[in-house]
Amino acid sequence: MTAARLDLTDPAVVADPYPAFARARAEAPVQWHEGMGLWLAFTHAESNAVLRDRRLGRIWSDKAPAERFESFNLIHRNAILEMEPPAHTRLRRLISSAFARGHVERLRPWVEDLARQLVDELVERSGGSEPVDLLSGMAEQLPVAVIAELLGVPEGDRPLLRPWSNAIVKMYEYGRTAEIEAAAERAADEFVAYLRALAAERRKDLGEDLVSHLVSMRDADGDKLTEDELVTTCILLLNAGHEATVNVSGNGTLALLRHPDQLRRLREDRALLPTAIEEFMRYDSPLQLFERTATEDVEIGGITVEGGQKIGALLGAANRDPAVFAAPDTVDVGRTDNGHITFGAGIHFCIGAPLARVELQASFGALLDRTTTFELAGEPVRRPEFVIRGLETLPVVLG
């Protein structure tokens, strides 16, 4: 057994985990991390196996003490991400049926128009000389607005969503403080109450938004979502959907600005935009770690994960594996052989992936279309968390 020496509290690792991943990958594909109390998969093959092996499941256990985390536990106990078949199969079928109503394509023109507006506002403020923050000015606004529009959240309530989501996802980090946990529970409680009220309104007056369709959706057997499942699905869409898009926008833009040859290449050949977005997701993954629990003894990468033990797929390490990706530490906006696992794999593959791609194509497309100058204006500030990888600020000059 190889013991992982990865220190997730080391600011250098949080800032740039990829050299540490490469060193660990060279030692063994799967290693035990004593501090985290779980196995870690550092290679693409083993991480992919972790995501796909049905003997490795998402098995939710309520955070204790239960009375302290009542709402946080509720939104995870009923989440598709924390379920295995047959419960997962039933819930995914119902949610997919609602999404199949054409919501993503319905929103595409609206998303593209919003992206153009946000970039134009940034360009006007910057004027080719003044630094502006791309994160707060566009990357954070666009996906929250899109999810809010998808769900039918009124304009006046939309500023509530990101603070709730931001507080909740901090619970997925290691080394949390009591204050972070209390803030996550408060946010979960307020979010649940808000969505219960929104669902009640939609039952009285159905619209064309996703909440209306989730409220009214029945499968062939007449089954429907419970209210807790509906509320949880909406929260998961916001938390997972907007966090990933915000962080791909920030991480990808930074990668592009630090590789000006790739920015020029993209400006000269806009047909590369779809492959560029896949490359941004691969190169600097917005989610670094995804845990599974063994339901029985499972052999992965030459070690045995015993029943009840956890193993984490290190998505960022998998996406830089030289066994799968040529020149993995290089940004290549034309990379076509790109089997990244940023959206997961197997039955838990991200249900919101098509929407995320629409948002990212709209935001990067607007930046390319509406600017002639696009430069880094200072050192970005990275978020201090490891699992959810992103930036706090990204100062740029736009003309």
WORARA-V607381 format. One record per residue. N is the residue number from 1. RES is the residue in one small letter. PSI is psi in whole degrees, 0 to 359 (999 if undefined). Layout:
N_RES_PSI ; N_RES_PSI
This chain:
1_m_129 ; 2_t_131 ; 3_a_126 ; 4_a_134 ; 5_r_12 ; 6_l_122 ; 7_d_104 ; 8_l_351 ; 9_t_353 ; 10_d_118 ; 11_p_329 ; 12_a_323 ; 13_v_318 ; 14_v_318 ; 15_a_319 ; 16_d_91 ; 17_p_350 ; 18_y_322 ; 19_p_321 ; 20_a_321 ; 21_f_316 ; 22_a_318 ; 23_r_316 ; 24_a_319 ; 25_r_326 ; 26_a_339 ; 27_e_314 ; 28_a_146 ; 29_p_329 ; 30_v_132 ; 31_q_152 ; 32_w_132 ; 33_h_108 ; 34_e_316 ; 35_g_322 ; 36_m_342 ; 37_g_38 ; 38_l_166 ; 39_w_151 ; 40_l_131 ; 41_a_121 ; 42_f_349 ; 43_t_164 ; 44_h_314 ; 45_a_314 ; 46_e_322 ; 47_s_319 ; 48_n_320 ; 49_a_320 ; 50_v_318 ; 51_l_333 ; 52_r_336 ; 53_d_121 ; 54_r_348 ; 55_r_352 ; 56_l_109 ; 57_g_167 ; 58_r_106 ; 59_i_106 ; 60_w_134 ; 61_s_128 ; 62_d_139 ; 63_k_139 ; 64_a_151 ; 65_p_141 ; 66_a_324 ; 67_e_339 ; 68_r_338 ; 69_f_41 ; 70_e_310 ; 71_s_321 ; 72_f_316 ; 73_n_321 ; 74_l_317 ; 75_i_351 ; 76_h_325 ; 77_r_331 ; 78_n_13 ; 79_a_138 ; 80_i_329 ; 81_l_337 ; 82_e_16 ; 83_m_157 ; 84_e_162 ; 85_p_146 ; 86_p_347 ; 87_a_318 ; 88_h_316 ; 89_t_313 ; 90_r_312 ; 91_l_318 ; 92_r_323 ; 93_r_316 ; 94_l_316 ; 95_i_317 ; 96_s_324 ; 97_s_322 ; 98_a_318 ; 99_f_330 ; 100_a_356 ; 101_r_6 ; 102_g_22 ; 103_h_319 ; 104_v_311 ; 105_e_328 ; 106_r_324 ; 107_l_344 ; 108_r_308 ; 109_p_322 ; 110_w_317 ; 111_v_315 ; 112_e_321 ; 113_d_317 ; 114_l_317 ; 115_a_317 ; 116_r_317 ; 117_q_314 ; 118_l_319 ; 119_v_318 ; 120_d_320 ; 121_e_319 ; 122_l_317 ; 123_v_318 ; 124_e_318 ; 125_r_323 ; 126_s_316 ; 127_g_24 ; 128_g_4 ; 129_s_328 ; 130_e_133 ; 131_p_139 ; 132_v_155 ; 133_d_114 ; 134_l_331 ; 135_l_301 ; 136_s_332 ; 137_g_336 ; 138_m_305 ; 139_a_323 ; 140_e_327 ; 141_q_317 ; 142_l_305 ; 143_p_327 ; 144_v_317 ; 145_a_322 ; 146_v_313 ; 147_i_320 ; 148_a_318 ; 149_e_319 ; 150_l_317 ; 151_l_344 ; 152_g_30 ; 153_v_128 ; 154_p_149 ; 155_e_315 ; 156_g_339 ; 157_d_350 ; 158_r_327 ; 159_p_346 ; 160_l_333 ; 161_l_310 ; 162_r_316 ; 163_p_321 ; 164_w_309 ; 165_s_315 ; 166_n_321 ; 167_a_320 ; 168_i_316 ; 169_v_344 ; 170_k_344 ; 171_m_346 ; 172_y_357 ; 173_e_165 ; 174_y_151 ; 175_g_37 ; 176_r_151 ; 177_t_165 ; 178_a_327 ; 179_e_319 ; 180_i_318 ; 181_e_319 ; 182_a_320 ; 183_a_323 ; 184_a_317 ; 185_e_319 ; 186_r_314 ; 187_a_316 ; 188_a_317 ; 189_d_315 ; 190_e_321 ; 191_f_316 ; 192_v_313 ; 193_a_318 ; 194_y_314 ; 195_l_329 ; 196_r_317 ; 197_a_320 ; 198_l_318 ; 199_a_321 ; 200_a_320 ; 201_e_317 ; 202_r_327 ; 203_r_327 ; 204_k_332 ; 205_d_86 ; 206_l_144 ; 207_g_203 ; 208_e_8 ; 209_d_169 ; 210_l_324 ; 211_v_318 ; 212_s_318 ; 213_h_324 ; 214_l_324 ; 215_v_319 ; 216_s_350 ; 217_m_132 ; 218_r_144 ; 219_d_186 ; 220_a_336 ; 221_d_5 ; 222_g_6 ; 223_d_152 ; 224_k_169 ; 225_l_140 ; 226_t_166 ; 227_e_320 ; 228_d_321 ; 229_e_320 ; 230_l_312 ; 231_v_314 ; 232_t_319 ; 233_t_317 ; 234_c_318 ; 235_i_319 ; 236_l_319 ; 237_l_318 ; 238_l_309 ; 239_n_308 ; 240_a_317 ; 241_g_310 ; 242_h_326 ; 243_e_316 ; 244_a_315 ; 245_t_317 ; 246_v_313 ; 247_n_328 ; 248_v_321 ; 249_s_311 ; 250_g_308 ; 251_n_318 ; 252_g_320 ; 253_t_318 ; 254_l_317 ; 255_a_319 ; 256_l_318 ; 257_l_331 ; 258_r_355 ; 259_h_73 ; 260_p_335 ; 261_d_325 ; 262_q_326 ; 263_l_315 ; 264_r_318 ; 265_r_320 ; 266_l_323 ; 267_r_323 ; 268_e_336 ; 269_d_89 ; 270_r_344 ; 271_a_345 ; 272_l_353 ; 273_l_312 ; 274_p_318 ; 275_t_328 ; 276_a_318 ; 277_i_320 ; 278_e_323 ; 279_e_320 ; 280_f_321 ; 281_m_325 ; 282_r_314 ; 283_y_321 ; 284_d_86 ; 285_s_134 ; 286_p_336 ; 287_l_123 ; 288_q_335 ; 289_l_133 ; 290_f_119 ; 291_e_148 ; 292_r_160 ; 293_t_133 ; 294_a_129 ; 295_t_347 ; 296_e_176 ; 297_d_131 ; 298_v_131 ; 299_e_124 ; 300_i_122 ; 301_g_35 ; 302_g_0 ; 303_i_164 ; 304_t_119 ; 305_v_112 ; 306_e_151 ; 307_g_129 ; 308_g_340 ; 309_q_156 ; 310_k_152 ; 311_i_137 ; 312_g_132 ; 313_a_117 ; 314_l_94 ; 315_l_321 ; 316_g_321 ; 317_a_317 ; 318_a_320 ; 319_n_353 ; 320_r_20 ; 321_d_118 ; 322_p_345 ; 323_a_343 ; 324_v_324 ; 325_f_125 ; 326_a_136 ; 327_a_62 ; 328_p_336 ; 329_d_10 ; 330_t_138 ; 331_v_126 ; 332_d_100 ; 333_v_348 ; 334_g_11 ; 335_r_117 ; 336_t_329 ; 337_d_78 ; 338_n_86 ; 339_g_47 ; 340_h_157 ; 341_i_33 ; 342_t_324 ; 343_f_9 ; 344_g_196 ; 345_a_162 ; 346_g_207 ; 347_i_342 ; 348_h_16 ; 349_f_137 ; 350_c_122 ; 351_i_339 ; 352_g_10 ; 353_a_316 ; 354_p_321 ; 355_l_318 ; 356_a_318 ; 357_r_322 ; 358_v_314 ; 359_e_315 ; 360_l_321 ; 361_q_322 ; 362_a_315 ; 363_s_313 ; 364_f_324 ; 365_g_319 ; 366_a_321 ; 367_l_320 ; 368_l_321 ; 369_d_325 ; 370_r_5 ; 371_t_151 ; 372_t_331 ; 373_t_140 ; 374_f_102 ; 375_e_155 ; 376_l_136 ; 377_a_15 ; 378_g_179 ; 379_e_123 ; 380_p_156 ; 381_v_123 ; 382_r_144 ; 383_r_146 ; 384_p_7 ; 385_e_155 ; 386_f_312 ; 387_v_307 ; 388_i_109 ; 389_r_118 ; 390_g_185 ; 391_l_153 ; 392_e_321 ; 393_t_150 ; 394_l_90 ; 395_p_128 ; 396_v_161 ; 397_v_128 ; 398_l_138 ; 399_g_999
